[in-house]
Amino acid sequence: QAHEQYSFLTFHPLTGPLSEFGITSGSFYVNGREFFLDADNTDMQGLAKMIDEANLNVNARINESGQLELKASHTGTDYEITSSDGASNIMTVMNLQTNKEARDARFNFGGQEYVSSKNTVTEIQEITERIVLAVQHLTGSASEILHYIESHVLKDYDYLVSVGEDSHDNAVALNDIISEFSATSQELLASMQNVSHAMTEIATATSESAHGATEIAHEASEIAEMSIRVNTLAENARLKATRLKETVAQFTV
């Protein structure tokens, strides 16, 4: 909104010289512009006309109550009204009060706040162009991300899926091999135990071949122990293959 000020005191008659209100002649400043006041020959209407015609983007007038009103012709803080005494005490006597503060236009786009201190068409166009450039940059970045995903991420994902499938198949095959090996070892162990038992019976029944049969039985026992160890190793291998299969199965393909 535009900045507005008014004089705290009212002045009547409007046609009387300013010196009658205790205002002295000399210089004063409005928006940095220096004015020279002849308080004995200038009335309230003349003061308002002096400021209004100075091309300071300030509209000046005297209202019905005899107060001086100053209003910025544009909104925004860049057009805030400033005033001060020089050699004259006019601004002190006027005691200008703020009726409306100067406010900048603010709006948000894409999480970024934009502020227009002039609120002119030119500045709004500049901000609009900045927003358009930001949108174009965002669009370009999104396209680059999509291209990277298509050319790199998807290929890597397909490769991981392929590796997962191969690992799963290999684990299943290894588990089948270990299971078959374990079953064969168990059959071998049973056969060797039967041979040992038969040899023991032969050794008991035939005294002439007792010594030889005992040795054969001893060797058969050693073979049986080795078969037990082989079976144990096979069982451990089967358990590890099973754990490998369970681990691979945890991958989501």
Secondary structure, DSSP 8 states (H G I E B T S, - for coil): ---EEEESS--SSTTS-GGGGT---EEEEETTEEEEE-TTT--HHHHHHHHHTT-SSEEEEE-TTS-EEEEESS-SGGG---EEESSS-HHHHHTEEEEE----EEEEETTEEEEESS--HHHHHHHHHHHHHHHHHHHHHHHHHHHHIIIIIHHHHHHHHHHHHHHHHHHHHHHHHHHHHHHHHHHHHHHHHHHHHHHHHHHHH-STTHHHHHHHHHHHHHHHHHHHHHHHHHHHHHHHHHHHHHHHHTS--
